[in-house]
Amino acid sequence: MELFDRPDAGEKALIVHLSINESFSEDNLNEFIHLVISANVAPLLSIKGARRTPDVRYFVGKGKLEEVRQQLQETSADVVLFNHHLSPSQQRNLEQELGVRVLDRTNLILDIFAQRAQSFEGKLQVELAQLNYLSTRLIRGWTHLERQKGGIGLRGPGETQLETDRRLIAQRIRQIKSRLTKVGKQRDQGRRSRQRADVPTVSLVGYTNAGKSTLFNTLTDSSIYAADKLFATLDPTLRQLKLPDYGELVLADTVGFIQDLPHELVAAFKSTLQETIEADLLLHVVDGSSPNRHEQIHEVNKVLAEIGADKIPQIMVYNKIDRLDSVSAHIDKDETGQTKAVWLSAIKGEGIDLLLKSLSGQCHGENIRLTITLTSQQAKLRARLFEHGQILNEVVQENGDWTLDINISARFSYLLDEIQQHNEDGVH
């Protein structure tokens, strides 16, 4: 028995979307259709409806169930996808009634994650999320043995098989957690070395498909995968970013968030999201052209609170202004003069200079510009100035000394103190 049923590319699906005790949301349905397409499944038809509460047995009512059955016959769809969370018994009952596989929203998102994960860590995290989800639904595979759950004379091979599966899954979960702990320790070492070097970390966060990876590529001149798909990025990517008027930082691209992101995934990806939790600054990237941007911002902030990253300073980045009429690149500031939001287009490069300027001010504070002279014995200090500051001009004197025009953050003024101390001590 395979643990996970992964749909093949080219499958055709019926979509079921009910409004439960609320008005119909076309945007929510459109997002789910986008999810289905991102999973390489063709959505044939959306079946809509409304109920006050879900039916305990089938989630949908009998009339709607009959409509789904009829549409299955007419369209020859391979799978029925619910834009809802189904209980194990609802999923099992629907599959028995309809004779095809039935997947809920969590199933679909897990499947997309399974397709997207590239790194060793990402694949482990997806498998962990799948196993945690599956462990609550093991009974699905053994419905013909439901009567043998217990009682004298009824402790048969069915229950033994079920317990074996549960034990094997629990064992595999322990193995994955152990491996993820080792990978996490390696990630922690890299994070600690950056902290020792006093290099700030800026993490890109945002709703999925807001354009984080495109912005990341534009800022760092990289070529990581970016596509008009939900969850195009799963594995965190770190790159060094040199700011134009001084210094450097580490930029992290992370997984996008979505409405009703399954808790299994949030828990599984916690180590990946550690880059977000321990960042000095978050760039909250928003699709500025989306009519639902306020709801999407709320969903992202909800997940940030869930992982303990809600207290980290944020700069809002409203992306995709090229899709908006009469909006040009600009900066919004708060009453203290700090950058609150930057409006830009990552794909066109408009407003990138404004974002870099804001990053420099936020991460490095006020800069110090001055001219200093270093002796040949101070080569190590010269190297550190090149590492942490911007060298505007350098002249080599006849005696081998260097005269430097530098622009450096006040955060690194201790380097200037060391130079002054050297000179006072008569190091020539």
N, C-alpha and C positions, 0 to 999 in steps of 0.2 A: 504493500500500500504506500503510495507516495504521500508525503506529508502535505505538500502544497499543490493545489490545482492551478497551474499558470496558464491563462488563455494563450492560444497561439495567435500570432499576428494574422490579421485578416478576418478575425471573428466578427460576427454581427450581433448587435445587442438591442433589446427592448429596454427602455428606461422607464422606471416608475417613480413618480414624484407626487407626494400628497402634501397638502397643506393641513397640518395638524393644529386645529384650534387657532388658526391665524389666517391672515389674508395671503393669497398666492404670491410667491416671490419668483418672478421671471428671471431675475439676476441670479438667484440661488440655483435655479435649474440650468441656466446657461453656463455657470461655473462647473456644474457637474458634467454637462455635455463636454466641456473643455477637458475635464479630467478623463472622461471616457476616450476621447480622441488621443490624449497624451499616453494612454495605455495601449495604443495601436489597435483599438477596437472601433468598429464602425457603428455609430448610433443610428438605428433605422427609424425609430419612432418613440416619441415621449407620451406616456400614458399619465394623464393628470387626474387629480381628484382632491377631495377634501373630507376630513373626518374630525370629529371632536377629540376622539382618542383612538389610538391604534387598536385594531382587533388583536385580541390576545393570541389567537391561533395562527392567523395568516398575515397580520399587520393590516392588510387591506380587507375590505368587506367582500362578501360572496359575489356581489354583482361585479365589482372591480376585478376580482379574481377570474371570473368568467370572461371579462373583456380581455384580460392579459392572455388567457388560454386561446381565445379566438384569434388575437393578433399574432400569437406564436405560429398558429397554423397558416395564416395568410402571408406572413413575412419570412417564415423558415429561419427565424433568429436562433442563434446558438445558446444564448445566455440572457438572463433577465437581471438587470442591475437596478438596485433600489438606492435612491438618494437619501437613505436613512440608515440608522443602526438597527439591525435585526437581532433578536435573541436567537440562541442556538435552536430552540424548538421552532420558532417561526421560520427560520431558514430551512430546517429539515422538512417541515410540513409543506412549505411552498415547493420544494424540489420534488416531493412525492406527488403533489397535485399536478404540477406543470410538466414533469418529466424532463426538465433541463436543469442545468446548474443555475443557482440563484446566488448572487453576490451582493453584499451591502456596501455602503460607502467606505467602511474601514477596509474590507477586502480589496476594494479597488485601489485605494491609496497604498496599501501594502504591496500590491502587485506592481504599481508604478515605481515604488522605491526599489523593489527587487530588480526591475529592469535598469534603473539608473545607477545603482551603486557600482563604483569602479574600484575603489581602494579596498585593501584587506579589511581595514577597520569598518568601512561603510557596509561591506557585505556581511560582516559579523553582526553589526547593529540591526540590519534589516532582518537577518535570520532570527535574532533574539526577539524582535518585535513580533515576527510571524509565530514563533514558538509560544510566546506568552499569550497571543491571541488564540492560537490553536488549542492550547491546553484547556481552555474553558469550553471547547466545542468537540472534544474527542468523541463524545457519545454519538455524533453524527454518523460516524462510520460503522456503528454497531446497533442500528435501530432494530434489526431482526432479533437482537438478544436482550431487548429492554426488559422482558419479563423475568430475566435471570439476574436481577440486581441483588438478590439476597434471599435469605430464608433457607430453612433446612431442605436439603435435597436439590437446591437451585443454585448452588455455588459452582457453576459449570465453567467450561473453557471460555465462554464469552467474557465473564468478569475477569478471568485470569488474563486474557488478551488485552482487555482495557487497562488493567493495572500495569501490564508490561509496557504498553505504549506510554502510559503516564510516567512510569519510572524512567524509560529511555529519554523522553522529552525533558524531564527534570534534570537528568544527567547531562544532556546536551546543553541545557541552559546554564548549568554550573560551569561547563567547559568554556562556553562563549564568554561568560562574565569574567572568568579567570584570564582569558586571552585579552579581553578589552581592558582589564586592569593593567596588564603589562604594556599595552599600547598607550594607555593613558599616562603611565609613568614616563614613557619616552617623550610624550607631548609636554608633560610637566617640566621635564629637564630643559627643553627648548624654550618654554615660557620663562623659566627662572633665569636662563642665560640672557634673554632679552631684557628682563627686569634689571639684572646686574649691569647691563650695558646702558641702562636708562633710556631704552628705546620705547616710545609709547606704542600701544597697539590700538588700532581703530578697526572695529568690526562692522561689516555691512549686514544689516538685518532688514527684513521687510516681508511683505506678502509675496507669495510665489508669483513669478512672472512680472515683477515690478521693474525689472531691468538691472538687478544687482550685478550679475555677471558681466553684462555689457559695460556698466560703469567701472567695474573692477578692471576689465581689459583696457578700457580707455585710460584710466589713471596709471596703470602699471605697465602699459604696453605689452600685455600678455595675450595669450590666445586660448584661454580656458573655454570649455564648451558653453555657448550661450545660444539659446533658441527660444522661439515663441511657444514654449511648452511649459506646463506646470511641472515644478520640481525638476528643472533641467540640471540644477546643481544639488548634489547630495554631500559630496565629500568636501570638507573645508580646505581652502587653498590659501596659503600665506605668501605674500610677496612684499619686498621692501619697496617703499615709495620715498623718493627724494623730493622734498618740497622745494619750490623754485627760489624762495627767499631765505631759506635756511633749513638745515637739518633733515632728518629722516624719520620715518615711522614704519611700522609693520601693519599692512592692510590684510584683513581676513574676510574672505567671502564664505558665507554659510548657507545652510539649507533654508529655503523659504517657508513661511508659515501659511496656513490656510484655515478657513472657518471649520470648526469642529475637527481639528487635527487630532487623530486618535492618541489617547494617552499612552498606549503602548509605544508609539513612535517618539513621543516627547521623552519618555523614560529611557528608551533605547539610545536616543541620540544625545543624551545629556553630556557625555564626554566630548562629543563633537562640538556641542554648544558651549563647552567650557571656554572656548575662545571668546564667545560673546559675554559669558558671565564675568570673565576677568579682564575685559577690555577697558581701556582708559576712556574711550569715547565710542558711542554708537552712531553710525550714519543710518538713519531710518529711511530707507528708500521707498518711495511711494509712486505708484503710477498716477501722475498728475492728471492724466486724461480720463481716468476711470470715474464714472458717476458714483461708484461705491467706495471712493477712497476713504471716507470718514469711517465707514464700517470696517474696512480693511486695516486702518490704523488701530482701531479698537481691538481687533483680533490679535494683531501683532503684540500690542502692549499687554494683552491678557496672557499670551504665552511667555513674554519676557518676565512678567510677574511670577508665573508658575515656575520658571527656572531660576528665579532670584536675581534677575538682571534689570529690574525696573528702576533701580536707584542710580544707574550709570547715566552720566550726561548724554543727551541726544542732540544731534543736529538733524532736522528733517530735510530730506532731499527729494523735492518734487521733480520726478523724471518725466520724460516724454512730452516736454512742452512743444516739440515740433508737431504734435497732434492737436495743439490748442490754438485757437485764433486769438490774436492780439495779446499773447503772453510772451514776453521776452525774458532772457536770463536776468535774474536779479537776486538780491539778498534781502531777506526780512530780518530785522534786528529787534531785540527786546528793549525795554526801557533803560537797561544798563549799557546798551551798545553792543551786547554780545550777539553773535549770529544765532538766529532761531531757526531759519530755514533758507535753503538755496534752491532756486528754480533753474533747471537745466535740461539739456537733452544729451544723454550719454552717447547715443548713436551718431549724433551730428557734431558733438564736441562743444556745443554752445554752453557757456557758463562753467566749464571745467576750471578755468582760471579763478573764478569766484570761489569755487569749492576749495581749491588748493589754498587760497588766501585765508579762508575761514579755518581750515585745518591747521594751518601754521599758527594762527592766533590762538586757537583753542588748545592745541597740544603743547605749544612751546612758549606761549606768553610773549612778553616784550623782548625784542631783540636788542643786542648791543653791537654797535658798529664802531670799530676803532682800528688803528694801525699799530702793529707791534713788531719788534725785531727779535728773532731767535738766533741763538748761536748753533754751530754744528753739533754741539753736545746735547742740544735739545730736540733732536730728530724725533724722538718718541712723542714728545708733546706736540710737535708739528703734525705728526700723523694723526693724533687724537683730535686736533683742530680740524683737519680735513674730514675726519669721520663724523664729527658732531656739529660742524658749522659750515658756512658757505665762504669759500675763499674768493673774494672779489678780485684780488690782484696779488701777484707775488713777484718780488724782485730779488735776485741773488746778488749780494754785494761782492766786491772784489776779495774780501777776507773770508768769504764762504758763508757769512751770515745771511738769514732770510728776512726780508721785510714784507710783512703780510697785511693787506687790507682785509679784515674779516667781518662777517656778520654772524653773530652767534646768539643763541637764546640765553636769557638770564638764568635758565636752569643749569647751564654749564659754565657759569661764572667762576666755579671753583678751578677750572682749567687756567683762567686768567690769573687767579690767585697763586697757582703753582708756578706760573711763568714769572710773576712778580717776585715770589720767594726765591726762585733760582737766581734772578738778577741781583737781589739784595744780598744773597749768599756769595756773590762774586763768581758764579759759574760762567766761564768764558772758554 
